[in-house]
Amino acid sequence: MLPAVARGHWGWFHPCARLSVRMSSTGIDRKGILAERVAVVTGSTSGIGFAIARRLAQDGAHVVISSRKQQNVDRAAAQLQREGLSVAGIVCHVGKAEDRERLVATALEHCGGIDFLVCCAGVNPLVGSTLGTSEQIWDKILNVNVKSPALLLSQLLPYMEKRKGAVTLVSSVAAYFPRMELGVYNVSKTALLALTRTLALELAPKDIRVNCLVPGVIKTDFSKVLHGNESLLKYLREYLQMQRIGEPEDCAGIVSFLCSPDASYITGENIAVAGFSSRL
Ligand SMILES: NC(=O)c1ccc[n+]([C@@H]2O[C@H](COP(=O)([O-])OP(=O)(O)OC[C@H]3O[C@@H](n4cnc5c(N)ncnc54)[C@H](O)[C@@H]3O)[C@@H](O)[C@H]2O)c1
């Protein structure tokens, strides 16, 4: 049986209290750079989002993870809690307003505020040509990939104000060099670059920074269609100057840095983690 917190019902158990208990009982007094800060990470039960959630928690933050399916939330939250990290999980389909509201309420109720938002949730139905894409698919991709980070941020904003918060959106190198088979996905990821700069501009007076992680090919389920194909993988390795595709952990440290006080004067930037491509 998984702990209640992993099912999204915390009851008496306060995940944020857990870390302080652990720290005092083990005598560890070295606080992480993100200690006592609270991070909400969408699409974080696997892949890049999971690696980011883990890293933020390792660096001291209380982290609320989320994705669409309860069983995935349970599994991921339980795994990180076993590692002694202060993590709670809740189901949130980012395209659903009521799910976003519940995510916000959960973070507030159990962690008392919100400092960081990392938007990893993304969809990528392989749709082929942009002009051949149905309106339904257009709506789905733009809703989840572009609109939902902005809508979620507007729901979180009242609580992030006065906390010198930071937001990280997640685009893709497809924003810079679109792939034929990705159609509208390319468009959505390019829109995120513009969203980053626009939000950075709008939120700078509130001391909230907005930056964008731009991953190259990272080994996750999402990109299996690329790295699962031996000949394509060989091509990618030769094409990438570092001779390898990335791991989710390659994307994690930069997000922790962007949340940290060390990045206090960095906003509106799109930062590629892509192993160097001469086309970037
Ligand atoms: N893997 C890559 O090569 C790569 C490259 C560039 C950009 N990205 C981007 O990175 C992000 C994470 O992808 P990943 O590679 O870690 O994939 P992944 O499939 O491992 O993780 C995606 C996560 O998002 C969740 N998710 C999907 N739709 C959701 C929704 N509507 N609401 C909430 N959660 C949802 C999934 O459940 C999963 O937890 C995506 O935005 C993707 O576009 C990935």
PDBQT file of the ligand as one rigid body, heavy atoms in Angstrom, charges set to zero:
ROOT
HETATM    1  N1  LIG A 301      12.728  13.858 -24.785  1.00  0.00    +0.000 N 
HETATM    2  C1  LIG A 301      13.134  14.732 -25.680  1.00  0.00    +0.000 C 
HETATM    3  O1  LIG A 301      13.961  14.417 -26.558  1.00  0.00    +0.000 OA
HETATM    4  C2  LIG A 301      12.606  16.139 -25.642  1.00  0.00    +0.000 A 
HETATM    5  C3  LIG A 301      13.229  17.082 -26.455  1.00  0.00    +0.000 A 
HETATM    6  C4  LIG A 301      12.778  18.381 -26.423  1.00  0.00    +0.000 A 
HETATM    7  C5  LIG A 301      11.740  18.750 -25.597  1.00  0.00    +0.000 A 
HETATM    8  N2  LIG A 301      11.148  17.816 -24.822  1.00  0.00    +0.000 N 
HETATM    9  C6  LIG A 301      10.047  18.266 -23.969  1.00  0.00    +0.000 C 
HETATM   10  O2  LIG A 301      10.286  17.865 -22.643  1.00  0.00    +0.000 OA
HETATM   11  C7  LIG A 301       9.044  17.744 -21.953  1.00  0.00    +0.000 C 
HETATM   12  C8  LIG A 301       9.045  16.444 -21.178  1.00  0.00    +0.000 C 
HETATM   13  O3  LIG A 301       9.133  15.370 -22.085  1.00  0.00    +0.000 OA
HETATM   14  P1  LIG A 301       9.908  14.007 -21.753  1.00  0.00    +0.000 P 
HETATM   15  O4  LIG A 301      10.815  13.738 -22.868  1.00  0.00    +0.000 OA
HETATM   16  O5  LIG A 301      10.421  14.021 -20.375  1.00  0.00    +0.000 OA
HETATM   17  O6  LIG A 301       8.707  12.976 -21.917  1.00  0.00    +0.000 OA
HETATM   18  P2  LIG A 301       8.000  11.945 -20.933  1.00  0.00    +0.000 P 
HETATM   19  O7  LIG A 301       6.971  11.279 -21.757  1.00  0.00    +0.000 OA
HETATM   20  O8  LIG A 301       8.991  11.108 -20.222  1.00  0.00    +0.000 OA
HETATM   21  O9  LIG A 301       7.334  12.906 -19.877  1.00  0.00    +0.000 OA
HETATM   22  C9  LIG A 301       6.257  13.711 -20.199  1.00  0.00    +0.000 C 
HETATM   23  C10 LIG A 301       5.442  13.870 -18.967  1.00  0.00    +0.000 C 
HETATM   24  O10 LIG A 301       4.363  14.770 -19.233  1.00  0.00    +0.000 OA
HETATM   25  C11 LIG A 301       3.176  14.175 -18.795  1.00  0.00    +0.000 C 
HETATM   26  N3  LIG A 301       2.063  14.742 -19.554  1.00  0.00    +0.000 N 
HETATM   27  C12 LIG A 301       1.777  14.623 -20.857  1.00  0.00    +0.000 A 
HETATM   28  N4  LIG A 301       0.651  15.292 -21.148  1.00  0.00    +0.000 NA
HETATM   29  C13 LIG A 301       0.246  15.858 -19.995  1.00  0.00    +0.000 A 
HETATM   30  C14 LIG A 301      -0.842  16.674 -19.641  1.00  0.00    +0.000 A 
HETATM   31  N5  LIG A 301      -1.781  17.033 -20.529  1.00  0.00    +0.000 N 
HETATM   32  N6  LIG A 301      -0.948  17.081 -18.356  1.00  0.00    +0.000 NA
HETATM   33  C15 LIG A 301      -0.036  16.733 -17.455  1.00  0.00    +0.000 A 
HETATM   34  N7  LIG A 301       1.009  15.944 -17.717  1.00  0.00    +0.000 NA
HETATM   35  C16 LIG A 301       1.148  15.510 -18.973  1.00  0.00    +0.000 A 
HETATM   36  C17 LIG A 301       3.379  12.699 -18.969  1.00  0.00    +0.000 C 
HETATM   37  O11 LIG A 301       2.499  11.939 -18.183  1.00  0.00    +0.000 OA
HETATM   38  C18 LIG A 301       4.824  12.583 -18.493  1.00  0.00    +0.000 C 
HETATM   39  O12 LIG A 301       4.910  12.529 -17.085  1.00  0.00    +0.000 OA
HETATM   40  C19 LIG A 301       7.953  17.855 -23.018  1.00  0.00    +0.000 C 
HETATM   41  O13 LIG A 301       7.399  19.155 -22.948  1.00  0.00    +0.000 OA
HETATM   42  C20 LIG A 301       8.705  17.692 -24.327  1.00  0.00    +0.000 C 
HETATM   43  O14 LIG A 301       8.105  18.402 -25.379  1.00  0.00    +0.000 OA
HETATM   44  C21 LIG A 301      11.554  16.522 -24.814  1.00  0.00    +0.000 A 
ENDROOT
TORSDOF 0
